[in-house]
């Protein structure tokens, strides 16, 4: 998706020039008031911006063309309830399906996937906030849009429901092979879903790129968070049912992570927090930490938000890790750029998505 837009309201000015990948999930990130929601509304045509929007080989707007929202073949889910109050849940879903592009997902798939099959005959007025969110997501997918725009789709869900629905949403998106541009504020959702990231600040793009690069970008706040982490896409090599451990392949290494049953070959995301990575000069013979990797120190950063701590970026060849260490530990280890050391990763703390 090619974007070159300008939009002003009051004293706020949005100026965005960016290509959005037509595969995977792109997350719009940034502080409140950065222009994320305004951008989604401009792309859908509800905010009349100046400039160019192209979706594949179709021009949605330029200096001569402006396709209205209902003809853009864009799925938009806003923070407010946009379901039709005079229709039941089933009526809302059928409305989308009857107007959908050819192909796409089925009514049965979305109702089961989002666990709303028991709500089909209910009126919209009787739904909870979380139920409205799930029905809205289902309706957006049933329209089989050319791109899906989601504005905080999980805001009304508790953590358990949010994780479950996020996993379902990602699976359906991969099945439909449609691009998604979404806003999420929860860092767990951000790490779980983002393939690409566009970071907005004061109406302009501060940075953009793949998730792994954005997490370490020194101009962005993610690397200095208390729960700063790296997210690595990989596959499960093996699952030990007796010990409930999965062997996960990371380049030339394999590490073990406690999980529920995971099939061999399953694609997963491994989230490793910097606080759960320690550094040693020598490989320990005995330790409760079962994952040890030979790595090289490639950068040491001061942490302005966490006094007395620094972030050490480590290269394991085909991927990077970060470790959150105290300044005292760095001095005692005499860590310098280029040093070969051992990264020790707590298996119990690594998360599989």
C-alpha contacts under 8 A as a table, 3 or more apart, distances in Angstrom:
res1	aa1	res2	aa2	distance
1	X	19	X	5.50
1	X	20	X	4.81
1	X	21	X	6.42
1	X	22	X	6.41
1	X	53	X	7.24
1	X	54	X	5.63
1	X	55	X	4.61
1	X	56	X	6.07
2	X	17	X	7.90
2	X	18	X	6.26
2	X	19	X	4.58
2	X	20	X	6.41
2	X	52	X	7.51
2	X	53	X	5.67
2	X	54	X	4.99
2	X	55	X	6.56
3	X	16	X	6.83
3	X	17	X	5.36
3	X	18	X	5.19
3	X	19	X	5.99
3	X	20	X	7.69
3	X	52	X	5.91
3	X	53	X	4.85
3	X	54	X	6.72
4	X	15	X	7.69
4	X	16	X	5.66
4	X	17	X	4.24
4	X	18	X	6.58
4	X	51	X	5.57
4	X	52	X	5.07
4	X	53	X	6.52
5	X	14	X	7.65
5	X	15	X	5.80
5	X	16	X	5.32
5	X	17	X	6.45
5	X	49	X	6.33
5	X	50	X	5.67
5	X	51	X	4.55
5	X	52	X	6.00
5	X	53	X	7.46
6	X	13	X	7.39
6	X	14	X	5.55
6	X	15	X	4.60
6	X	16	X	6.62
6	X	49	X	5.72
6	X	50	X	5.24
6	X	51	X	6.25
7	X	13	X	5.85
7	X	14	X	4.98
7	X	15	X	6.63
7	X	42	X	7.95
7	X	48	X	7.54
7	X	49	X	4.82
7	X	50	X	6.44
8	X	11	X	7.23
8	X	12	X	5.62
8	X	13	X	4.43
8	X	14	X	6.12
8	X	49	X	7.91
9	X	12	X	5.39
9	X	13	X	6.69
12	X	203	X	7.44
13	X	202	X	7.85
13	X	203	X	5.88
14	X	35	X	6.49
14	X	38	X	7.96
14	X	39	X	7.71
14	X	202	X	7.64
14	X	203	X	4.19
14	X	204	X	6.30
15	X	203	X	5.95
15	X	204	X	5.53
16	X	203	X	7.49
16	X	204	X	5.94
16	X	205	X	6.45
17	X	205	X	7.89
20	X	26	X	7.27
21	X	24	X	7.27
21	X	26	X	7.44
21	X	179	X	7.14
21	X	196	X	7.97
22	X	56	X	7.83
22	X	178	X	7.09
22	X	179	X	4.95
23	X	177	X	6.87
23	X	178	X	6.40
23	X	179	X	4.79
23	X	180	X	7.72
24	X	173	X	7.85
24	X	174	X	7.41
24	X	177	X	7.70
24	X	178	X	7.32
24	X	179	X	5.35
24	X	180	X	6.46
24	X	194	X	7.98
24	X	195	X	6.03
24	X	196	X	7.72
25	X	179	X	6.11
25	X	180	X	4.76
25	X	181	X	6.08
25	X	182	X	7.41
25	X	193	X	6.67
25	X	194	X	5.44
25	X	195	X	5.30
25	X	196	X	6.39
26	X	179	X	7.81
26	X	180	X	6.03
26	X	181	X	4.86
26	X	182	X	6.40
26	X	194	X	5.78
26	X	195	X	5.92
26	X	196	X	4.54
26	X	197	X	5.36
26	X	198	X	7.11
27	X	181	X	5.81
27	X	182	X	4.98
27	X	183	X	5.67
27	X	184	X	7.00
27	X	190	X	7.26
27	X	194	X	5.60
27	X	195	X	7.69
27	X	196	X	6.31
27	X	197	X	4.85
27	X	198	X	6.27
28	X	36	X	6.35
28	X	181	X	6.95
28	X	182	X	5.88
28	X	183	X	4.99
28	X	184	X	7.33
28	X	197	X	6.06
28	X	198	X	5.03
28	X	199	X	5.95
28	X	200	X	7.18
29	X	36	X	7.36
29	X	183	X	6.49
29	X	184	X	7.14
29	X	185	X	7.38
29	X	197	X	6.94
29	X	198	X	6.15
29	X	199	X	4.70
29	X	200	X	6.18
30	X	34	X	6.10
30	X	36	X	7.60
30	X	199	X	5.30
30	X	200	X	4.99
30	X	201	X	5.88
31	X	34	X	5.66
31	X	200	X	7.65
31	X	201	X	6.70
32	X	35	X	7.84
33	X	36	X	7.55
33	X	202	X	7.02
34	X	200	X	5.63
34	X	201	X	4.65
34	X	202	X	4.61
34	X	203	X	5.23
34	X	204	X	7.68
35	X	38	X	5.10
35	X	39	X	6.06
35	X	200	X	6.93
35	X	201	X	7.46
35	X	202	X	6.87
35	X	203	X	5.10
36	X	39	X	5.23
36	X	40	X	6.57
36	X	183	X	7.12
36	X	200	X	6.95
37	X	40	X	5.16
37	X	41	X	6.30
37	X	151	X	6.73
37	X	183	X	7.81
38	X	41	X	5.13
38	X	42	X	6.15
38	X	47	X	7.37
39	X	42	X	5.02
39	X	43	X	6.20
40	X	43	X	5.14
40	X	44	X	6.24
40	X	149	X	6.56
40	X	151	X	7.76
41	X	44	X	5.13
41	X	45	X	6.14
41	X	46	X	5.25
41	X	47	X	5.32
42	X	45	X	5.08
42	X	46	X	5.99
42	X	47	X	4.55
42	X	48	X	6.16
42	X	49	X	5.89
43	X	46	X	7.81
43	X	47	X	7.89
43	X	53	X	7.06
44	X	47	X	7.66
44	X	69	X	5.61
44	X	72	X	7.15
44	X	74	X	6.48
44	X	76	X	7.13
45	X	48	X	6.12
45	X	49	X	7.98
45	X	67	X	7.50
45	X	68	X	6.03
45	X	69	X	4.84
46	X	69	X	6.33
50	X	62	X	7.54
50	X	63	X	7.63
51	X	61	X	7.17
51	X	62	X	5.49
51	X	63	X	6.63
52	X	59	X	7.84
52	X	60	X	7.60
52	X	61	X	5.38
52	X	62	X	4.47
52	X	63	X	7.47
53	X	59	X	6.25
53	X	60	X	5.40
53	X	61	X	5.29
53	X	62	X	6.76
54	X	57	X	6.88
54	X	58	X	5.70
54	X	59	X	4.44
54	X	60	X	5.57
54	X	61	X	7.09
55	X	58	X	5.24
55	X	59	X	6.34
55	X	60	X	6.94
56	X	59	X	7.99
59	X	62	X	7.26
59	X	65	X	7.65
60	X	65	X	7.02
60	X	66	X	6.08
60	X	67	X	5.36
60	X	72	X	6.68
61	X	64	X	7.37
61	X	65	X	4.84
61	X	66	X	4.36
61	X	67	X	6.19
62	X	65	X	5.17
62	X	66	X	6.62
67	X	71	X	6.37
67	X	72	X	6.29
68	X	71	X	5.68
68	X	72	X	6.56
69	X	72	X	5.39
69	X	73	X	7.94
69	X	74	X	7.71
70	X	73	X	6.99
73	X	145	X	5.16
73	X	146	X	5.77
73	X	147	X	7.52
74	X	145	X	5.04
74	X	146	X	5.84
74	X	147	X	5.36
74	X	148	X	5.98
74	X	149	X	7.26
75	X	140	X	5.33
75	X	141	X	7.34
75	X	143	X	7.04
75	X	144	X	7.76
75	X	145	X	5.29
75	X	146	X	7.67
75	X	147	X	6.34
75	X	148	X	4.59
75	X	149	X	5.86
76	X	140	X	6.73
76	X	148	X	6.12
76	X	149	X	4.73
76	X	150	X	5.93
76	X	151	X	7.97
77	X	82	X	7.84
77	X	136	X	6.71
77	X	137	X	7.02
77	X	140	X	6.82
77	X	149	X	6.33
77	X	150	X	4.89
77	X	151	X	6.03
77	X	153	X	7.07
78	X	81	X	7.31
78	X	82	X	7.43
78	X	150	X	6.43
78	X	151	X	5.04
78	X	152	X	7.45
78	X	153	X	7.51
79	X	151	X	5.87
79	X	152	X	6.35
79	X	153	X	7.00
79	X	155	X	7.92
81	X	132	X	7.11
81	X	136	X	7.97
82	X	136	X	7.75
83	X	92	X	6.72
83	X	124	X	7.23
83	X	132	X	7.95
83	X	136	X	6.87
84	X	87	X	5.65
84	X	92	X	6.44
84	X	124	X	7.44
85	X	88	X	7.51
85	X	123	X	7.21
85	X	124	X	5.48
85	X	125	X	6.65
86	X	123	X	7.74
86	X	124	X	7.84
87	X	90	X	7.67
87	X	91	X	5.12
87	X	92	X	5.94
87	X	123	X	6.68
87	X	124	X	7.23
88	X	91	X	4.88
88	X	92	X	6.23
88	X	120	X	6.77
88	X	121	X	5.76
88	X	122	X	5.51
88	X	123	X	4.51
88	X	124	X	6.11
89	X	92	X	5.19
89	X	93	X	6.34
89	X	119	X	6.56
89	X	120	X	4.87
89	X	121	X	6.18
89	X	122	X	5.92
89	X	123	X	6.25
89	X	124	X	6.38
89	X	135	X	7.10
90	X	93	X	5.10
90	X	94	X	6.07
90	X	120	X	4.63
90	X	121	X	6.26
91	X	94	X	5.13
91	X	95	X	6.05
92	X	95	X	5.14
92	X	96	X	6.68
92	X	139	X	7.00
93	X	96	X	5.35
93	X	97	X	6.28
93	X	107	X	7.50
93	X	135	X	7.82
93	X	138	X	7.29
93	X	139	X	5.14
93	X	142	X	7.10
94	X	97	X	4.87
94	X	98	X	5.84
94	X	107	X	7.98
95	X	98	X	5.44
95	X	99	X	6.63
96	X	99	X	5.39
96	X	100	X	6.05
96	X	139	X	5.92
96	X	140	X	7.38
96	X	142	X	5.88
96	X	143	X	4.92
97	X	100	X	5.03
97	X	107	X	7.71
97	X	139	X	7.81
97	X	142	X	5.30
97	X	143	X	5.44
99	X	143	X	6.51
100	X	142	X	6.75
100	X	143	X	4.13
100	X	144	X	5.57
100	X	145	X	7.39
101	X	104	X	7.41
101	X	143	X	6.61
101	X	144	X	5.66
101	X	145	X	7.01
102	X	144	X	7.68
103	X	144	X	7.24
104	X	141	X	7.89
104	X	142	X	6.85
104	X	143	X	7.73
104	X	144	X	5.13
104	X	176	X	6.07
105	X	109	X	6.51
105	X	110	X	7.15
105	X	141	X	7.24
105	X	142	X	6.07
105	X	144	X	7.23
105	X	172	X	7.89
105	X	176	X	7.11
106	X	109	X	5.18
106	X	110	X	6.53
106	X	142	X	6.97
107	X	110	X	5.50
107	X	111	X	6.16
107	X	142	X	7.10
108	X	111	X	5.33
108	X	112	X	6.10
108	X	117	X	7.98
109	X	112	X	5.47
109	X	113	X	5.82
110	X	113	X	4.91
110	X	114	X	5.85
110	X	115	X	7.97
110	X	138	X	5.57
110	X	141	X	7.86
110	X	142	X	7.57
111	X	114	X	5.48
111	X	115	X	5.68
111	X	116	X	4.94
111	X	117	X	4.81
111	X	138	X	7.07
112	X	115	X	4.81
112	X	116	X	6.41
112	X	117	X	5.90
113	X	116	X	7.93
113	X	165	X	7.98
113	X	168	X	6.06
114	X	134	X	6.00
114	X	135	X	7.69
114	X	138	X	6.95
114	X	165	X	6.30
114	X	168	X	6.94
115	X	118	X	7.57
116	X	119	X	5.21
116	X	120	X	6.89
116	X	131	X	7.61
116	X	134	X	7.30
116	X	135	X	7.01
117	X	120	X	5.72
118	X	121	X	7.79
119	X	122	X	5.30
122	X	126	X	6.85
122	X	127	X	7.66
123	X	126	X	5.63
123	X	127	X	7.21
124	X	127	X	5.50
124	X	132	X	7.49
127	X	130	X	7.97
127	X	131	X	5.69
127	X	132	X	6.05
128	X	131	X	5.12
128	X	132	X	6.18
129	X	132	X	5.13
129	X	133	X	6.30
129	X	156	X	5.50
129	X	157	X	7.52
130	X	133	X	5.08
130	X	134	X	6.39
130	X	154	X	7.94
130	X	156	X	5.05
130	X	157	X	5.00
131	X	134	X	5.17
131	X	135	X	6.20
132	X	135	X	5.17
132	X	136	X	5.99
133	X	136	X	5.11
133	X	137	X	6.20
133	X	153	X	6.40
133	X	154	X	6.93
133	X	156	X	6.80
133	X	157	X	7.77
134	X	137	X	5.16
134	X	138	X	6.19
134	X	165	X	7.72
135	X	138	X	5.03
135	X	139	X	6.10
136	X	139	X	5.10
136	X	140	X	6.15
137	X	140	X	5.12
137	X	141	X	6.35
137	X	153	X	7.36
138	X	141	X	5.29
138	X	142	X	6.17
139	X	142	X	5.08
139	X	143	X	6.59
140	X	143	X	5.66
140	X	144	X	7.43
140	X	145	X	7.65
140	X	148	X	7.44
141	X	144	X	5.46
141	X	145	X	7.08
141	X	148	X	7.82
144	X	176	X	7.85
145	X	148	X	6.25
145	X	178	X	7.54
146	X	178	X	6.22
146	X	179	X	7.40
147	X	178	X	5.80
147	X	179	X	5.12
147	X	180	X	5.74
147	X	181	X	7.61
148	X	178	X	7.34
148	X	179	X	6.44
148	X	180	X	4.70
148	X	181	X	6.27
148	X	182	X	7.89
149	X	180	X	5.97
149	X	181	X	4.98
149	X	182	X	5.58
150	X	153	X	5.92
150	X	180	X	7.57
150	X	181	X	6.43
150	X	182	X	4.44
150	X	183	X	6.25
151	X	182	X	5.74
151	X	183	X	4.93
151	X	184	X	7.19
152	X	155	X	5.53
152	X	182	X	7.08
152	X	183	X	5.12
152	X	184	X	4.96
152	X	185	X	7.22
153	X	156	X	7.72
153	X	183	X	7.87
153	X	184	X	7.54
154	X	157	X	5.33
154	X	162	X	5.76
154	X	166	X	7.95
154	X	184	X	7.79
157	X	160	X	8.00
157	X	161	X	5.82
157	X	162	X	5.39
158	X	161	X	5.45
158	X	162	X	5.87
159	X	162	X	4.98
159	X	163	X	6.19
160	X	163	X	5.43
160	X	164	X	6.41
161	X	164	X	5.14
161	X	165	X	6.03
162	X	165	X	5.28
162	X	166	X	5.90
163	X	166	X	5.13
163	X	167	X	6.24
163	X	189	X	7.55
164	X	167	X	5.34
164	X	168	X	6.39
165	X	168	X	4.99
165	X	169	X	5.97
166	X	169	X	5.03
166	X	170	X	6.14
166	X	189	X	7.51
166	X	193	X	7.51
167	X	170	X	5.25
167	X	171	X	6.27
168	X	171	X	5.15
168	X	172	X	6.27
169	X	172	X	5.22
169	X	173	X	6.12
170	X	173	X	5.13
170	X	174	X	6.19
170	X	193	X	7.11
171	X	174	X	5.24
171	X	175	X	6.28
172	X	175	X	4.94
172	X	176	X	6.13
173	X	176	X	5.11
173	X	177	X	5.73
173	X	178	X	6.05
173	X	179	X	7.64
173	X	180	X	7.93
174	X	177	X	4.95
174	X	178	X	7.29
184	X	187	X	7.86
184	X	189	X	6.75
184	X	190	X	6.28
185	X	189	X	7.65
185	X	190	X	7.15
186	X	189	X	5.37
186	X	190	X	6.23
187	X	190	X	4.81
187	X	191	X	6.22
188	X	191	X	5.29
188	X	192	X	6.03
189	X	192	X	4.91
189	X	193	X	5.92
190	X	193	X	5.61
190	X	194	X	5.64
191	X	194	X	5.98
191	X	211	X	7.80
191	X	231	X	6.76
191	X	271	X	7.61
192	X	269	X	7.37
192	X	353	X	6.15
194	X	197	X	6.60
194	X	211	X	6.28
195	X	210	X	6.01
195	X	211	X	5.61
196	X	208	X	7.46
196	X	209	X	5.60
196	X	210	X	4.35
196	X	211	X	5.26
197	X	208	X	5.43
197	X	209	X	5.56
197	X	210	X	6.13
197	X	211	X	5.99
197	X	214	X	7.00
198	X	205	X	6.92
198	X	206	X	7.98
198	X	207	X	6.19
198	X	208	X	4.36
198	X	209	X	6.81
199	X	205	X	5.76
199	X	206	X	5.67
199	X	207	X	5.29
199	X	208	X	5.97
200	X	203	X	6.25
200	X	204	X	5.45
200	X	205	X	4.51
200	X	206	X	5.65
200	X	207	X	7.42
201	X	204	X	5.45
201	X	205	X	6.30
201	X	206	X	6.18
205	X	208	X	7.42
207	X	214	X	7.81
207	X	220	X	7.89
208	X	214	X	7.04
209	X	213	X	6.41
209	X	214	X	6.15
210	X	213	X	5.48
210	X	214	X	6.27
211	X	214	X	5.13
211	X	215	X	6.15
211	X	231	X	7.65
212	X	215	X	5.46
212	X	216	X	7.00
212	X	230	X	6.51
212	X	231	X	6.25
212	X	232	X	7.33
213	X	216	X	5.53
213	X	217	X	6.19
214	X	217	X	4.96
214	X	220	X	7.42
214	X	222	X	7.70
215	X	220	X	7.87
215	X	222	X	5.42
215	X	223	X	5.78
215	X	228	X	7.73
215	X	229	X	7.18
215	X	230	X	6.68
216	X	220	X	7.89
216	X	222	X	6.99
216	X	223	X	5.29
217	X	220	X	5.56
217	X	222	X	7.69
217	X	223	X	7.00
218	X	221	X	7.49
218	X	223	X	6.98
220	X	223	X	7.21
221	X	224	X	5.67
221	X	225	X	6.60
222	X	225	X	5.42
222	X	228	X	6.03
223	X	228	X	5.25
223	X	229	X	7.25
223	X	311	X	7.95
224	X	228	X	6.24
224	X	303	X	6.06
224	X	304	X	7.57
224	X	305	X	6.60
224	X	306	X	7.69
224	X	311	X	7.83
225	X	228	X	4.84
225	X	305	X	7.73
226	X	275	X	7.89
226	X	306	X	7.65
227	X	273	X	6.09
227	X	274	X	7.12
227	X	275	X	7.12
228	X	273	X	5.73
228	X	274	X	5.83
228	X	275	X	7.73
229	X	271	X	6.57
229	X	272	X	5.40
229	X	273	X	3.96
229	X	274	X	5.29
229	X	321	X	7.84
229	X	322	X	6.76
230	X	271	X	5.78
230	X	272	X	5.43
230	X	273	X	6.44
230	X	274	X	7.65
230	X	320	X	7.49
230	X	321	X	6.08
230	X	322	X	6.87
231	X	269	X	6.34
231	X	270	X	5.50
231	X	271	X	4.45
231	X	272	X	6.47
232	X	269	X	5.55
232	X	270	X	5.14
232	X	271	X	6.53
232	X	319	X	7.66
233	X	267	X	7.30
233	X	268	X	5.91
233	X	269	X	4.51
233	X	270	X	6.33
234	X	248	X	7.01
234	X	249	X	6.23
234	X	250	X	6.58
234	X	267	X	5.81
234	X	268	X	5.52
234	X	269	X	6.16
234	X	270	X	7.23
235	X	248	X	5.98
235	X	249	X	5.93
235	X	264	X	7.82
235	X	265	X	5.50
235	X	266	X	5.47
235	X	267	X	4.48
235	X	268	X	5.72
236	X	239	X	7.51
236	X	246	X	6.55
236	X	247	X	5.88
236	X	248	X	4.60
236	X	249	X	6.39
236	X	262	X	7.48
236	X	263	X	7.23
236	X	264	X	5.31
236	X	265	X	5.09
236	X	266	X	5.43
236	X	267	X	6.62
236	X	268	X	7.16
237	X	246	X	7.37
237	X	247	X	5.28
237	X	248	X	5.51
237	X	249	X	6.15
237	X	264	X	5.45
237	X	265	X	6.00
238	X	246	X	5.76
238	X	247	X	5.08
238	X	248	X	7.37
238	X	263	X	7.52
238	X	264	X	5.16
238	X	265	X	7.79
239	X	244	X	7.15
239	X	245	X	5.89
239	X	246	X	4.41
239	X	247	X	6.23
239	X	261	X	7.16
239	X	262	X	6.45
239	X	263	X	6.96
239	X	264	X	6.62
240	X	243	X	5.58
240	X	244	X	5.47
240	X	245	X	5.21
240	X	246	X	6.22
241	X	244	X	4.82
241	X	245	X	6.96
241	X	261	X	7.12
244	X	258	X	5.65
244	X	259	X	5.80
244	X	260	X	6.36
244	X	261	X	7.31
245	X	256	X	6.04
245	X	257	X	5.38
245	X	258	X	4.30
245	X	259	X	5.73
245	X	260	X	7.96
246	X	256	X	5.48
246	X	257	X	5.26
246	X	258	X	6.12
246	X	259	X	6.29
246	X	262	X	7.23
247	X	254	X	6.12
247	X	255	X	5.62
247	X	256	X	4.64
247	X	257	X	6.63
248	X	254	X	5.39
248	X	255	X	5.39
248	X	256	X	6.18
248	X	257	X	7.32
249	X	252	X	7.41
249	X	253	X	6.04
249	X	254	X	4.53
249	X	255	X	6.70
250	X	253	X	5.01
250	X	254	X	5.66
250	X	255	X	7.34
250	X	318	X	7.93
250	X	319	X	7.76
251	X	254	X	7.74
251	X	317	X	7.57
251	X	318	X	5.78
251	X	319	X	7.46
253	X	293	X	7.35
255	X	291	X	5.68
255	X	347	X	7.91
256	X	290	X	7.48
256	X	291	X	6.79
256	X	347	X	6.13
257	X	347	X	4.96
257	X	348	X	6.63
257	X	350	X	6.45
257	X	351	X	7.61
257	X	352	X	7.77
258	X	347	X	6.69
258	X	348	X	6.30
259	X	262	X	7.24
259	X	352	X	7.59
262	X	266	X	6.95
263	X	266	X	5.68
268	X	352	X	6.36
268	X	353	X	5.66
269	X	351	X	8.00
269	X	352	X	5.58
269	X	353	X	4.90
270	X	350	X	6.83
270	X	351	X	5.67
270	X	352	X	4.75
270	X	353	X	6.42
271	X	350	X	5.87
271	X	351	X	5.06
271	X	352	X	6.42
271	X	353	X	7.69
272	X	276	X	7.04
272	X	277	X	7.77
272	X	321	X	7.71
272	X	345	X	7.96
272	X	349	X	7.46
272	X	350	X	5.10
272	X	351	X	6.73
273	X	276	X	5.41
273	X	277	X	6.98
273	X	322	X	7.51
273	X	323	X	7.65
273	X	349	X	7.85
273	X	350	X	7.26
274	X	277	X	5.40
274	X	311	X	7.77
274	X	321	X	7.52
274	X	322	X	5.03
274	X	323	X	4.12
274	X	324	X	4.87
275	X	278	X	7.71
275	X	323	X	6.17
275	X	324	X	5.04
275	X	325	X	7.57
276	X	323	X	7.34
276	X	324	X	7.91
276	X	345	X	6.06
276	X	346	X	5.80
276	X	349	X	6.51
276	X	350	X	7.83
277	X	322	X	7.31
277	X	323	X	5.08
277	X	324	X	7.15
277	X	343	X	6.38
277	X	344	X	5.57
277	X	345	X	4.77
277	X	346	X	6.78
278	X	323	X	6.32
278	X	324	X	7.77
278	X	325	X	7.49
278	X	343	X	5.77
278	X	344	X	5.15
278	X	345	X	6.70
279	X	323	X	7.62
279	X	341	X	6.77
279	X	342	X	5.63
279	X	343	X	4.79
279	X	344	X	6.12
280	X	283	X	6.83
280	X	333	X	7.86
280	X	341	X	6.06
280	X	342	X	5.17
280	X	343	X	6.60
280	X	344	X	7.50
281	X	333	X	7.32
281	X	340	X	7.87
281	X	341	X	5.12
281	X	342	X	6.18
282	X	341	X	7.03
282	X	342	X	6.59
283	X	292	X	7.34
283	X	342	X	6.31
284	X	287	X	6.55
287	X	290	X	6.93
289	X	292	X	7.64
289	X	344	X	6.63
289	X	345	X	6.58
289	X	346	X	5.44
289	X	347	X	6.92
290	X	344	X	7.77
290	X	345	X	7.46
290	X	346	X	7.11
290	X	347	X	6.75
291	X	344	X	5.68
291	X	345	X	5.29
291	X	346	X	6.79
291	X	347	X	6.75
292	X	342	X	6.35
292	X	343	X	5.61
292	X	344	X	4.50
292	X	345	X	6.43
293	X	316	X	7.44
293	X	342	X	5.49
293	X	343	X	5.17
293	X	344	X	6.51
294	X	316	X	6.80
294	X	340	X	7.18
294	X	341	X	6.04
294	X	342	X	4.65
294	X	343	X	6.39
295	X	314	X	6.04
295	X	315	X	5.44
295	X	316	X	4.78
295	X	317	X	7.68
295	X	340	X	5.85
295	X	341	X	5.55
295	X	342	X	5.72
295	X	343	X	6.43
296	X	314	X	5.44
296	X	315	X	5.19
296	X	316	X	6.75
296	X	338	X	5.91
296	X	339	X	5.58
296	X	340	X	4.51
296	X	341	X	6.00
297	X	300	X	7.67
297	X	312	X	6.98
297	X	313	X	6.13
297	X	314	X	4.74
297	X	315	X	6.51
297	X	335	X	7.88
297	X	336	X	7.01
297	X	337	X	5.26
297	X	338	X	5.15
297	X	339	X	5.37
297	X	340	X	6.59
297	X	341	X	7.40
298	X	312	X	7.76
298	X	313	X	5.74
298	X	314	X	5.64
298	X	315	X	6.48
298	X	337	X	5.47
298	X	338	X	5.92
299	X	312	X	5.87
299	X	313	X	5.09
299	X	314	X	7.24
299	X	337	X	6.11
300	X	310	X	6.90
300	X	311	X	5.79
300	X	312	X	4.54
300	X	313	X	6.29
300	X	336	X	7.96
300	X	337	X	7.37
301	X	310	X	5.60
301	X	311	X	5.06
301	X	312	X	6.35
302	X	309	X	7.01
302	X	310	X	4.68
302	X	311	X	6.42
303	X	306	X	5.52
303	X	307	X	6.78
303	X	308	X	7.88
303	X	309	X	5.93
303	X	310	X	5.07
303	X	311	X	6.60
304	X	307	X	6.46
306	X	309	X	5.76
306	X	310	X	7.95
308	X	326	X	5.61
308	X	327	X	5.49
308	X	328	X	7.72
309	X	324	X	6.78
309	X	325	X	5.59
309	X	326	X	4.15
309	X	327	X	5.29
310	X	324	X	5.95
310	X	325	X	5.53
310	X	326	X	5.97
310	X	327	X	6.04
311	X	322	X	6.57
311	X	323	X	5.76
311	X	324	X	4.79
311	X	325	X	6.35
312	X	322	X	5.55
312	X	323	X	5.12
312	X	324	X	6.42
312	X	325	X	7.26
313	X	320	X	6.93
313	X	321	X	5.89
313	X	322	X	4.46
313	X	323	X	6.48
314	X	320	X	5.57
314	X	321	X	5.07
314	X	322	X	5.85
314	X	323	X	7.61
315	X	318	X	7.59
315	X	319	X	6.20
315	X	320	X	4.66
315	X	321	X	6.46
316	X	319	X	5.55
316	X	320	X	5.95
316	X	321	X	7.50
317	X	320	X	7.52
325	X	329	X	6.33
325	X	330	X	6.78
326	X	329	X	5.23
326	X	330	X	6.50
327	X	330	X	5.14
327	X	331	X	6.28
328	X	331	X	5.17
328	X	332	X	6.15
329	X	332	X	5.06
329	X	333	X	6.01
330	X	333	X	5.21
330	X	334	X	5.84
330	X	335	X	5.52
331	X	334	X	4.75
331	X	335	X	6.66
332	X	335	X	7.99
335	X	339	X	6.75
336	X	339	X	5.74
345	X	350	X	7.75
346	X	349	X	5.43
346	X	350	X	6.61
347	X	350	X	5.50
